Amino acid sequence: MITCSKPGCGRAGAVVLAYDYAARRAMLFDPGDERPPPHLYALCGRCAERLSMPRGWTLDDRRDRPPLFAPEFPDATAASR
């Protein structure tokens, strides 16, 4: 089991964190089957959701997960008019 890389957290790693320092961007990925390479970090779900970026940085969440809300569809009655 891979544990969260955040100091003081012992939860199981559920997300992979990577940094692109030149672009000032952090990226979250779904974990693969292997241990992440040394330049990537494992985070538990709680630490990943609480992750905050320094000023000027962006967070690119590339995890495959179902959307929190269903997409909005146009009103079917309006289309039939």
C-alpha distance (Angstrom), angle and dihedral (degrees) to the residues before:
residue distance angle dihedral
M1 . . .
I2 3.80 . .
T3 3.79 113.9 .
C4 3.79 129.4 -148.1
S5 3.82 113.8 -81.2
K6 3.80 92.8 -141.7
P7 3.82 109.0 108.7
G8 3.78 112.6 -107.6
C9 3.82 94.4 18.0
G10 3.78 117.4 108.9
R11 3.80 99.2 177.2
A12 3.79 123.0 124.3
G13 3.80 115.8 -86.5
A14 3.82 111.9 -108.9
V15 3.82 102.9 161.9
V16 3.82 135.0 43.9
L17 3.82 117.8 -134.4
A18 3.81 121.9 -157.5
Y19 3.79 131.5 177.1
D20 3.80 130.4 -145.2
Y21 3.79 99.8 -164.6
A22 3.82 95.4 -177.0
A23 3.82 91.6 55.4
R24 3.84 92.8 37.7
R25 3.79 90.1 -126.4
A26 3.79 136.3 132.6
M27 3.80 121.2 -155.9
L28 3.79 131.1 -157.7
F29 3.82 118.8 -153.3
D30 3.77 136.4 178.9
P31 3.80 109.7 -101.3
G32 3.77 120.3 -101.9
D33 3.78 126.1 -140.6
E34 3.80 94.4 -93.0
R35 3.78 133.6 64.3
P36 3.83 110.4 -84.5
P37 3.82 115.6 -103.1
P38 3.83 115.6 -100.1
H39 3.82 93.6 -98.2
L40 3.83 91.4 56.9
Y41 3.79 125.7 70.2
A42 3.80 133.2 -142.9
L43 3.80 117.1 -135.6
C44 3.79 130.4 -175.9
G45 3.80 116.3 -122.9
R46 3.81 92.8 -102.7
C47 3.81 94.7 52.2
A48 3.82 90.8 44.8
E49 3.82 91.7 53.9
R50 3.81 91.3 48.1
L51 3.80 94.3 47.8
S52 3.80 113.1 126.3
M53 3.79 127.6 -169.3
P54 3.78 128.1 -133.1
R55 3.79 116.3 -109.3
G56 3.80 110.0 -73.6
W57 3.81 94.7 22.7
T58 3.80 126.7 108.3
L59 3.78 130.8 -148.7
D60 3.81 116.0 -136.9
D61 3.81 109.0 -163.6
R62 3.81 106.4 -159.4
R63 3.80 97.5 168.2
D64 3.79 118.1 131.7
R65 3.76 104.7 -126.3
P66 3.75 134.8 136.6
P67 3.81 114.4 -90.0
L68 3.78 116.3 -99.6
F69 3.81 91.4 -128.0
A70 3.79 130.0 30.6
P71 3.81 114.2 -108.5
E72 3.78 116.2 -97.0
F73 3.78 115.4 -108.5
P74 3.80 123.7 -159.0
D75 3.77 115.6 -100.7
A76 3.82 107.2 -87.9
T77 3.82 92.8 -146.2
A78 3.81 91.9 55.1
A79 3.81 90.8 54.0
S80 3.80 92.9 53.5
R81 3.82 95.4 55.7
